Amino acid sequence: MNIKVLDSVALARDLPEYGLQKGDLGVVVESYEPDGLEVEFVEASGDTRALVTLALSDVREVGAHDMLAVRPES
C-alpha cells in the first residue's frame, strides 16, 4: 500500500469504542514509520468524530469504483 498524508482511506474493521464501522471514510493526517497512521474521521456536520492512530492493516485504499454512503449515528 502506498498511503500518504491527505489520502482518503476506508476503515478495514469496526472500532466500536469510537463509534466507527468497517468502511467508514477517513483522511490520513500523519504517517509514522514503519506502518502507523493518524486518521481523522469526520461527521457530515464537519465535526471530528475521532482522531485515531492505526496500523496500515486497519485501513484500505479507497478505490475509484467504491460507493460512498451515509449512515445514521450509531
N, C-alpha and C positions, 0 to 999 in steps of 0.2 A: 504494500500500500504506500502510496506517495501522498500522504495527507499533510497539509501545511496550514499555517496560521491563516485565518479568514475563510477556510474551506467549510462548506456545509457538510455535515455528516449525519447519518441516521444511527440511532441507538440500536445496538445489537442484542440487548437484553433489558428486561424490566429493572427499574430502580425504584421500587415502591417507597423507599424512605424519602425520596424526593418528589413523589407523585409523577414519575416518568415511566413510560411504557416503551417496549421494543418498537422501533420505527419512528419515535419522536425525533424531530429535526433539531439539530443544534449547530452552533458555529464554533470552530476552534479559535480560541483567543490566545493560547500559548502552547508551545511544544516543549517537552522535556526529554532529554536523551536518557535512556536509549529508546523508550517506547511509551512515554507518558504524554497526555494531552489535557489541557484545561478546556472544557467545553461549556459554553453558555446556552441554556435552553430558555427561550423567551415565549411568553404567552401572547395571544393575539392583541392584547391591550398594549403590548410593548414592554410590560414589566418582566423582569427576570424571574423565572420560576426556580432555576437552580444554576449554580456555577459549580461544576464537578470536575475533579481530577480523575481521569480514566486512563486505561491502557488502550493501546491500538486495537486489541481484540474485543473491546467493549463497543466499538463503533464500526461502521462500514461507510465506504464512499457512497455518495448519492449518485445514482445513475441517471442518464438522460431520459430514460423511459419510466422512472419512478413516478408514482402518483402522489401528490400532496393531499392531505386530508385534514380536517378539523374534527377534534373530538371534544366532548364536554369535559369539564374538570372532573377528575376522579377523586 
